[in-house]
Amino acid sequence: MEKYWNIFVEGYTGYASYLWQEITHPHAKNYFYWLILVSVFFFILEVVIPWRKKQNILRQDFWLDAFYMFFNFFLFSLIIYNAASDLVVNLFNDGIKVLTGGFDLQSNNPMRLWPVWAILLVGFLVRDFVQWWIHRLLHRNEWLWKFHKVHHSVQEMGFAAHLRYHWMENVVYRSLEYIPLALLGIGLHDFFIIHIFTLAWGHYNHSNISIDGKITGGILASLVGLIVALGLFDIAIVADWGLVSKTLLITVFIAVGIFVLGPLMKYVFNSPEMHIWHHSEVLPEGHHYGINFGLTLAVWDYLFGTAHVPHSGRDIKLGFPGVESFPQDFLRQNRI
């Protein structure tokens, strides 16, 4: 018991030191500045190419949502979640070792022998699928819906609305998604890459912009091509290629993204045009518990019959019945 108590206590002191180090020492794997960089990028896009042109740049509840971003991703971990999650992770891993006679999920898992791109792809797909089901649960369970209503209290959509949610959702999502990822042996480095990608896509889904699928397909493919060319996916054959060959490779990826992936983007990945309907105050007949539950991928909604995009939805009313009387300050929204 002393071991777990020490883990619990060190979870607070360790995270506080870590957070201060992140703020004062920027680096490539610094989540604090990645959050700021991604947010500024989508803020600029909302200013330059707004979808709802009459919506104010600093829309309704903009600063409230900005506070939610930092609370849910930093302060909440410092105040409550980090120490408890460290304790649960260690209990889970120790339990697996006892049940399997010493098997270590991180060091002994055969998936760790896979190439990096395969680990990232499987980790991303598994996490997104699990999150899709959790999202549906938040809508179907009355007790969980009370927490999830905070996210649906947004009445003017923008990128920062992505991270407006009750702190209890952190507990629900992280607890349920951890087990399958741990069983796969997904490490912290892998999780960081996956998480940054899904953070950016979540900002995109909620942002006040509308971009053609060919453009988003080309951008996504160019990023993958760049990563391959830089050798970050451990593809040995590319390592000896020259600059011209790698540039040509990236160009091919972009072309495939535009002309092949482009027309399929709206069926594979979530988008502002699709996610806006998830926040609609009026739900379609036969979908009392909601539609378009995808966080990053849209494919799950099409596979399970919860996809609904009748038109662009640019100017539909957002929220839920009675949203006008819902608390509009952080403290009252986050009470249990």
C-alpha positions in Angstrom: 0.0 0.0 0.0 2.9 2.4 0.7 4.0 2.0 -2.9 0.6 3.1 -4.2 0.4 6.0 -1.7 3.8 7.3 -2.8 2.6 7.1 -6.5 -0.5 9.1 -5.6 1.4 11.8 -3.8 4.2 12.0 -6.4 1.6 12.3 -9.1 0.8 15.8 -7.8 4.3 17.0 -7.1 5.7 15.4 -10.3 3.0 16.8 -12.5 3.4 20.3 -11.0 7.1 20.2 -11.8 6.5 18.8 -15.2 3.9 21.5 -16.1 6.3 24.3 -14.9 9.1 22.7 -17.0 6.8 22.6 -20.1 5.9 26.3 -19.7 9.4 27.5 -19.2 11.3 25.2 -21.6 9.6 25.0 -25.1 10.6 22.0 -27.2 9.3 19.8 -30.0 7.3 17.4 -27.8 6.0 20.2 -25.6 2.2 19.7 -25.3 1.6 23.1 -23.7 2.9 25.0 -26.8 1.4 22.5 -29.2 -2.0 23.3 -27.8 -1.3 27.1 -28.2 0.1 26.6 -31.7 -2.8 24.5 -33.0 -5.3 26.9 -31.4 -3.7 30.0 -32.9 -3.6 28.3 -36.4 -7.4 27.7 -36.4 -8.1 31.1 -34.9 -6.3 32.7 -37.8 -8.3 30.5 -40.3 -11.6 31.6 -38.6 -10.5 35.2 -39.1 -9.4 34.8 -42.7 -12.0 32.3 -44.1 -15.0 32.3 -41.8 -17.8 29.9 -42.7 -20.4 31.9 -40.8 -19.3 35.4 -41.9 -21.8 37.2 -39.6 -20.4 35.5 -36.5 -18.1 37.6 -34.4 -14.4 36.7 -34.4 -14.6 36.6 -30.6 -17.8 34.7 -30.6 -20.2 34.1 -27.7 -18.3 32.4 -24.8 -15.0 32.5 -26.6 -13.0 33.3 -23.4 -15.0 30.8 -21.4 -14.0 28.1 -23.9 -10.4 29.3 -23.9 -10.3 28.8 -20.2 -11.8 25.3 -20.6 -8.9 24.4 -23.0 -6.3 25.0 -20.4 -8.3 23.7 -17.5 -9.2 20.4 -19.0 -5.7 19.7 -20.4 -3.5 21.2 -17.7 -5.1 22.4 -14.5 -7.4 19.5 -14.1 -4.5 17.1 -14.3 -2.6 19.1 -11.7 -5.6 19.4 -9.3 -7.3 16.0 -9.6 -6.7 13.6 -12.4 -2.9 12.9 -12.8 -2.2 11.3 -9.4 -5.4 9.2 -9.5 -4.6 8.0 -13.1 -1.0 7.2 -12.2 -2.3 5.0 -9.4 -4.8 3.2 -11.6 -2.2 2.6 -14.3 0.2 1.0 -11.9 -2.6 -1.1 -10.3 -3.7 -2.3 -13.7 -0.1 -3.1 -14.9 0.7 -4.9 -11.6 -2.6 -6.8 -11.9 -1.7 -8.0 -15.4 1.8 -9.1 -14.2 0.2 -11.1 -11.4 -2.4 -12.8 -13.7 0.1 -13.6 -16.4 3.1 -14.5 -14.3 5.2 -11.4 -14.9 4.1 -10.2 -18.4 4.9 -6.5 -18.9 2.5 -4.8 -21.2 5.1 -2.2 -22.4 8.3 -4.1 -22.7 7.1 -7.6 -23.6 4.1 -6.8 -25.9 4.8 -8.2 -29.4 3.3 -5.1 -30.9 6.4 -3.2 -29.8 8.3 -5.0 -32.6 6.0 -3.5 -35.3 7.1 -0.5 -37.4 6.2 2.9 -35.9 3.6 3.6 -38.6 1.7 0.4 -37.8 1.7 1.1 -34.1 0.5 4.6 -34.6 -2.2 3.5 -37.1 -3.6 0.7 -34.9 -3.4 2.9 -31.8 -5.3 5.7 -33.5 -8.0 3.4 -34.9 -8.5 1.6 -31.6 -8.6 4.8 -29.6 -11.0 6.5 -32.0 -13.4 3.5 -32.1 -13.4 3.3 -28.3 -14.0 7.0 -28.0 -16.9 6.7 -30.5 -18.7 4.2 -28.3 -17.9 6.3 -25.2 -19.4 9.4 -26.9 -22.6 7.4 -27.6 -22.7 6.3 -24.0 -22.5 10.0 -22.9 -25.7 10.7 -24.9 -27.6 7.5 -23.9 -26.9 7.4 -20.1 -28.9 10.1 -18.3 -26.3 10.5 -15.5 -23.5 11.0 -18.0 -25.6 13.2 -20.3 -25.8 15.7 -17.4 -22.0 16.1 -17.7 -22.0 16.1 -21.5 -24.6 18.8 -21.7 -21.8 21.3 -20.9 -20.2 20.6 -24.3 -23.6 20.9 -26.0 -24.3 24.2 -24.3 -22.2 25.9 -27.1 -24.5 28.1 -29.1 -22.0 29.7 -31.4 -19.4 27.2 -32.8 -15.7 27.8 -33.0 -12.4 25.9 -32.5 -12.2 26.4 -28.8 -15.6 24.8 -28.3 -13.8 21.5 -28.9 -12.4 21.5 -25.3 -15.5 22.9 -23.5 -16.6 19.9 -21.5 -17.2 18.9 -17.9 -14.1 17.6 -16.1 -15.9 14.3 -15.4 -15.5 13.5 -19.2 -11.8 13.3 -18.7 -12.3 10.6 -16.1 -14.8 8.7 -18.3 -12.8 8.9 -21.5 -9.3 8.2 -20.1 -10.5 5.4 -17.8 -12.3 3.5 -20.6 -9.8 4.1 -23.4 -6.7 3.2 -21.3 -7.4 -0.5 -21.0 -7.4 -1.4 -24.8 -4.4 0.9 -25.4 -2.5 -0.6 -22.5 -3.3 -4.2 -23.8 -1.9 -3.2 -27.2 1.3 -1.8 -25.5 0.8 1.8 -26.8 3.6 3.9 -25.2 3.6 7.5 -24.1 5.5 8.6 -27.2 3.0 6.9 -29.5 0.1 8.4 -27.5 1.6 11.9 -27.8 1.7 11.7 -31.6 -1.8 10.3 -31.8 -3.1 12.9 -29.3 -1.6 15.9 -31.2 -3.2 14.7 -34.4 -6.6 14.2 -32.8 -6.4 17.5 -31.0 -5.8 19.3 -34.3 -8.7 17.5 -36.0 -11.0 18.1 -33.1 -10.2 21.9 -33.4 -11.0 21.6 -37.1 -14.3 19.9 -36.5 -15.5 22.6 -34.3 -14.0 25.6 -36.1 -15.9 28.2 -38.1 -14.4 27.3 -41.4 -15.4 25.1 -44.3 -12.7 23.5 -46.5 -13.2 21.3 -49.6 -12.3 17.6 -49.1 -9.6 17.8 -51.8 -7.7 20.4 -49.8 -7.9 18.5 -46.5 -7.1 15.3 -48.3 -4.0 16.9 -49.9 -2.9 18.4 -46.6 -3.3 15.1 -44.7 -1.4 13.2 -47.5 1.4 15.8 -47.6 1.9 15.4 -43.8 2.1 11.6 -44.2 4.5 12.0 -47.2 6.7 14.4 -45.2 6.9 12.0 -42.3 7.8 9.1 -44.6 10.4 11.2 -46.4 12.0 12.2 -43.1 12.3 8.6 -42.1 10.0 8.9 -39.0 8.1 5.8 -40.0 11.2 3.6 -40.0 10.7 2.7 -43.7 14.3 1.7 -44.5 14.1 2.0 -48.3 13.5 5.8 -48.1 16.5 6.5 -45.9 19.0 6.4 -48.8 16.9 8.5 -51.2 18.1 12.0 -52.2 16.3 15.3 -51.9 14.8 15.2 -55.4 13.4 11.7 -54.9 11.9 12.6 -51.5 10.4 15.7 -52.9 8.9 13.6 -55.7 7.6 11.2 -53.1 5.8 14.0 -51.2 4.3 15.3 -54.5 2.9 11.8 -55.2 1.4 11.7 -51.8 -0.2 15.1 -52.3 -1.7 14.0 -55.7 -3.1 10.9 -54.1 -4.6 12.9 -51.3 -6.3 15.4 -53.6 -7.6 13.1 -56.3 -8.1 9.8 -54.5 -8.6 10.6 -50.8 -10.2 14.0 -51.5 -13.7 12.8 -52.6 -13.8 10.2 -49.8 -12.8 12.6 -47.0 -16.4 13.4 -45.9 -17.0 9.7 -45.4 -13.7 8.9 -43.7 -13.0 11.9 -41.5 -15.2 14.2 -39.4 -15.6 17.8 -40.6 -17.3 21.1 -39.5 -20.1 20.4 -42.0 -20.8 17.0 -40.3 -20.1 17.9 -36.7 -22.3 20.9 -36.7 -25.3 18.6 -37.0 -24.1 16.7 -33.8 -24.7 20.0 -32.0 -28.1 20.8 -33.6 -30.8 21.7 -31.1 -33.3 19.7 -33.1 -32.4 16.1 -33.7 -33.8 14.1 -36.7 -36.7 11.7 -36.2 -35.5 8.3 -35.0 -32.3 9.7 -33.5 -33.4 10.8 -30.1 -30.0 10.2 -28.6 -28.0 12.1 -31.2 -26.1 11.7 -34.5 -22.6 12.0 -35.9 -20.7 10.8 -32.8 -17.3 10.6 -34.5 -14.5 12.4 -32.9 -11.9 12.2 -35.7 -13.3 9.6 -38.0 -16.7 9.7 -39.6 -16.6 6.2 -40.9 -18.0 4.7 -37.6 -21.2 6.8 -38.1 -21.7 5.6 -41.6 -21.0 2.0 -40.6 -23.4 2.0 -37.7 -26.2 4.2 -39.2 -25.8 7.3 -37.1 -24.5 9.6 -39.9 -26.8 12.5 -40.8 -25.8 15.4 -43.0 -28.9 16.6 -44.9 -27.2 19.9 -46.0 -24.4 22.2 -44.9 -26.0 23.1 -41.6 -24.1 26.4 -41.5 -26.9 28.4 -39.8 -28.8 25.8 -37.8 -29.6 26.5 -34.2 -27.2 24.8 -31.8 -27.6 23.5 -28.2 -30.5 21.4 -26.8 -34.1 22.2 -25.6 -33.8 24.6 -22.7 -30.2 25.6 -23.4 -31.0 29.3 -22.8 -31.5 28.6 -19.1 -28.4 26.4 -18.8 -25.7 27.9 -16.5 -23.3 30.2 -18.4 -20.3 30.3 -16.0 -17.6 27.7 -15.4 -18.3 27.0 -11.7 -22.0 26.3 -12.1 -21.4 24.3 -15.3 -18.9 22.0 -13.6 -20.8 21.2 -10.4 -21.8 17.5 -10.0 
